[in-house]
Amino acid sequence: MNSKIKRIKSEYVLKIIFSYIPKDILFNLVKTNKELQKILHLIEIHIVPEGNKMGKFINISENISKNFHIYFNEEIIDKKTNILKKNHNVRFIKIIIDDENENMNSFESLFDLCNCVKCIIFKKFYRSNIREMNKMFKYCSSLKTLNLCDFNTNNVTNLSGMFLGCSKLEEINLTNFNTNNVTDMSYMFSGCTSLKKINLSNFNTNNVINMDSMFSGCASLKELDLSHFNCNKVINMGGMFWGCLSLEELILFNINISNVAFMELMFAGCSDELKKKVKAQNKNIIIE
């Protein structure tokens, strides 16, 4: 029998067997077996209990269970209300995702409003067919760091609001992000008030049309180099740097804004010194 067919059959059998294995045993089994990790994708989510309140968690019914089989090592999610049960001893949840639905093409709002999540660690999480990551981490207001360097974003077209409202986020690793096909980056980092620096040197913006409010509210951001951005197709830059109160260095050399129709409030709330520097770099940029 062809080795490839053998492997596929083995994976299929394993997936069936897994449905009968107790979840705690399943997790420990996968954790120590690299071959099984190639079949199953592991997410560790560290959460912050909110006193006597029931912290919001993943909207299981809408965003995940339709597309994945999920195994929790602890039954701490109330699936009727989609929120965390009252449990003061909870510090983390380990989720094993059996990724067998090849037709799934969206991570839109996957962790939307998970404001008790402190850390999300993705392991072996490669999905080449995902097209939408808009609002993926929207209002994850307890997240401090996020490493997405292993994400496969080759076919992603929408990153709008991906980190919107992540007010405690201090560091984002987007080193290997492929943005070749992205058309919408509006509100992508909006409201990331604790973000002091971000490296977007690998970003390809050749097809981006919308950058509306992309960095609005990034009040701690001190420097930003966008000199490599290709804005030939961009139509909307309205409010792009609105509220970037601490921004001292913004490199916009060689950016073509000939097709930009909306630049209203692009630098609202920025310092006069920054506005002068920007104007010196590119006289075509409208500064109100």
ABEGO torsion letter per residue (X at the ends): XBAAAAAAAAAAAAAAAAAABBAAAAAAAAAABAAAAAABBBBBBBBBBBEABBBBBBBAAAAAAAABBBBBABBABBAAAGBBBBBAABABBBBBBBBABAABABABGAABGBAABABBBBBGBBBAABABABGAABGBAABABBBAAABBAAABABABGAABGBAABABBBAAABBAAABABABGAABGBAABABBBAAABBAAABABABGAABGBAABABBBAAABBAAABABABGAABGBAABABBBABGBBAAABABABGAABGBBAAAAAAAAAABAABBBX
